[in-house]
Amino acid sequence: MSQNPFRLDGRVAIVTGASKGIGASIAQIFAQNGAKVVVSSRKQDAVDEIAAEIVANGGEAFGIAAHVGDSQALQHLVNSTIEKYGRIDIIVNNAATNPVFGPLEESVDALEKIMQINVKAPLELAKMALPYLKEHQKGVIINVSSVEAFIATEGLGCYSVSKAALNMLTKSMAKEWGKYGIRANAICPGLIKTKFSEALWSNEAMLKYYLKQTPLGRIGEPEEIANLALFLASDASAYSTGGLFLADGGILQ
Ligand code: NAP
């Protein structure tokens, strides 16, 4: 264990959905704390940009495009990481989709895609990385979930279903892979200021309603999720696995 238990020196992390928002912030904070980071999203130019920023700030990173719904792309992501850095210590399943905002009865056709991106892909990537995560007996999986896993919000039905499933997937990973020294935890953010949630925070009435229910009285910033991810990726959280960590300004209280 390094002297500062939050440091990630020598470790290699793959972060999906890392071209912007929460994922980009996680990639940057991991690199600032010594990790070699593989920055991934669907667009090569976008991940190259974040990787270049990290390198310009003295960190180590490179970008690999991968649509997480494409098994071959995920395998390429894992293989390229091994070719470049020779190991995988940390997987952050952060990419997600929410193609519908509307009544449940009109969301049936979208359910399969949502489950594929938000639930199947995290399991598939973890499975592909499993042999490498096992190698050093301290692999880490972080699944970026949501407060929507715990409450039903009108219009977000299928998304909530997928995040509830992701929470249980996290617990199952923790249960089955603890024997390999692998820890799996989920982060459940409330409203964070990113492109993904823009429809919510840019609507004045909706924002007002949301803030009224939030004890801290404000929405969150991507860095506030990334710092929690750093804790969960590092030895600072060595005895935590199967946890569902809220970062929601208190809205679920
Ligand atoms: P964001 O700013 O929109 O970023 C989403 C990232 O995912 C981008 O890098 C996007 O890049 C990538 N992406 C999207 N679909 C992908 C796919 N199929 N394959 C690979 N990459 C994909 O979103 P965010 O708010 O940071 O969200 C990150 C995570 O936080 C998600 O799991 C979301 O459910 C969760 N979350 C967010 C909030 C919030 O209020 N923002 C609240 C709770 C939970 P490309 O377009 O280049 O692929």
Boltz pocket constraint, residues with backbone or C-beta under 6 A from the ligand:
constraints:
  - pocket:
      binder: B
      contacts: [[A, 16], [A, 17], [A, 18], [A, 19], [A, 20], [A, 21], [A, 22], [A, 23], [A, 40], [A, 41], [A, 42], [A, 43], [A, 46], [A, 66], [A, 67], [A, 68], [A, 69], [A, 93], [A, 94], [A, 95], [A, 96], [A, 97], [A, 117], [A, 144], [A, 145], [A, 146], [A, 147], [A, 188], [A, 189], [A, 190], [A, 191], [A, 192], [A, 193], [A, 194], [A, 195], [A, 196], [A, 197]]
      max_distance: 6.0
